Amino acid sequence: MIRIGLTGGIASGKTTVSSRLRELGAFVIDYDLLAREAVAPGSPGLRRIVDCFGPEAMASDGGLDRAWMARRVFSDSAPSGSLRTLEGIEHPLIFARAHELESAHVLADPHAVVVHDIPLLAEVIGSLPFRFDVIVTVEAPSDVRFKRLLEARGMGREQARERLAHETGEDARRRMSTEVIDSTQSVEHMFERVDMLYAQWARKAKNMQ
């Protein structure tokens, strides 16, 4: 088995790369999905969030009120330590589930290419319960990502600015990376690079004892 860490800032193009790797045969563990699972209606994670942040954190449908939560932890007026509190609830649940999924898959396919798709890898790498053979960062300049947030995701300018401001910088992501993929190039050229990397990883995984 070979373990890949895949990351990139918000609106960097990481999801496009992740989808391509899944098409090629990688087993992708999507931490955004795990984060939603960790705070699903009725989950222990959601109950802990409500205990810490109050009933306003729960939406009328019984799930997490994500818009309220984003304002609570990302806005300039957010109480000090609120993001760290939220992460302290969610991250252990997410990491445990990721380990469970990986272990189950590798039992069936010991030579798998396992991709951990982690948006905020630079922020959490020190607390993860495992290490990566390769770390891939998908990057685009902040002005490009800002425009993508406005046009593709429908964010307001202030919300987009706040989300970008709360990320670890591009330099930090590049320093920890084995490979950097530029998502401002054409999709065809980007996929050529992704396909080449996957072929290398698959060969290495197949030859590992």
N, C-alpha and C positions, 0 to 999 in steps of 0.2 A: 504494500500500500504506500502511496505517496500522498502527502497532505499539503494542499495548496491554500494559502491565505489570499483572498481576493478582496480588495478594498478600493475606495475612491470617495472623494467628497460628494456631497449631494449634487445631483444633476451632472455627474462627471461622465456618465456613459457606462458605469459599472454593470448595470442591469443588462445592457446589450451584450456585454462580454460574458456575463454569467449565463445568459440564455444560450449563447453560442457553445459554451463549454458543455452545457447539458445536452445539446443536440449532438455533440461529438462523442458523448458517452460518459462524461464525468458524472459522479454522484455529487450533486450540489446541495449543500445545507444552507438554506436561506435564513439568515438571522433576523431579517425583518419579519418573516413569517413566524419564527420562533418567538419574537417579541410580542406579536399579536396573540399567539397561543398562551403565553405566560400571563396575560392579563385578560383572558377571555371571560365572558360573563360567568359568574359563579366560581371563578378560579381563586386559589389562595393568594396569588399575586395581586389580583384586583382588590381582594378584601384588605390586604396590607396597605395598598395605595390609598384606599378610602380611609383606613384608620389613620394614616399619616397626614393626608392632605385634606380630608374632610369629604362630606357627601357630595360636594360640587364636582368631585372628580368622576362621578358616575353619571352617565347619560340616561335619558328617560327609558331607553330600551334595555337597561341593565348592564350595558357594556361601559368601557372606559370612554369618557368624554375627551377625545384626543385634542380637539381645538382648545378646550379649557386647559388641558394639561400642558399643551405647547406654550400657551401664554404664561402659565405658572412657572415653567422652568427655563424658557428661552428668551422671554422679553427682557428689556433693559430694567424693568421694575420688578423682576422676579426676586423673591426672597433669597438671600445668600444661602447656599448649600442645598437648594431645592432640587437641582439636577442631580447632585451626588446622592441625595436621599432616594430619588426615583431609581437611579442606576443600582443602588444597593439592594433594592427590592428585585428588580428585573434581571440583572446580570447573572446571579447564581442560578436562577431558574433556567435561563437561556443556555448557559454553558453546560449544565447538567443534561439538558435535553439534546444538545448538539453531540455530546459525548455518547449518549445512548444511541442516537441515530447512526453515528459513524461506526460504533462497535457492531451493531446489528448488520450493517451493510458489509463490513469487512469480513465477517464470519462467512457470508455467502460468496464474496468476491475478494479474496486476500490480495489480489494485485490491482485493486481499484485505484483510480485517480479521484481523490476526495477533495472537493473544493468547499472551503468555508467562506461563504459570501458575507463579509462583515463590514458594513458601512463605516463604523467608527473603530476600525482595528487599531489605529495608532493610539487611540485613547485607552483601549482595554488590553493591549497586548501583554502588559505586565501581570495581569490578573487571570489570564486564560490558563486552564489546566493542561494545556498541551502546547507544543511548538510546531512550527511549519518547516517543511523542506524548501519551499519556495513561497515568496510573498510577491504578489502582483498588484500594482497600483494602476488604476485607470485615472487619467488626469485630463483636465481642460482648464484653461485660465479662468480666474474667478469672474471676469466680466462675461465670459461665455456661459458659465454656469448660472450667473444671475439672470441672464436673458432667458435661458431655458426654464428657470423657475417661474418667470413671469408668463412666458408664452405656452410652455408645454404643461405646466402644473397649475397654472392659474393663480399663483400666489400674488399677494399685494407686494408692493415694493418694500415696505417696512418689514413685513414678515420674511421676505426673501433675504433682506439684509441681515436680520437677526439670526436666521438659520446659518448663513455663511459665517457670521462672526463667531458663532459658538463651536466651530470646527477647529481641529488641529490643522495647522498650516500645511501647505503643499510641500515645503522643504522637509518637514518632519516625516511626511508619508514617503517621500522619495528616499530619505536616508535609511529607512528600515526595509526598503524594497529590493528584491532581486531583479525584478523586471518592472518597467514602466511603459504603459500603453497610452499613446496620445489619441484621445477620442475626437480631436478636431479633424483628423484625416478622414478620408472617405471610408464608408462601412466596408467596402471591398478590401481596401488595404489593411484596415484594422483586423478583419477576419483572417486575412493571410497570416498575420502575425500570431493571432490566437491559435489558428490551426497548427502552425509550426510548433508553438510552445506545447500544445496538447500532445502532439505526436512524440515530442521529446519525453514528456512526463510518462506517457503510456508505455514507451519502450523501457524507461527506467523502472517503472512499477513492475513490469512483466519480468524483468531480470533480477528483481530483489528476492532474496531468500528469506 
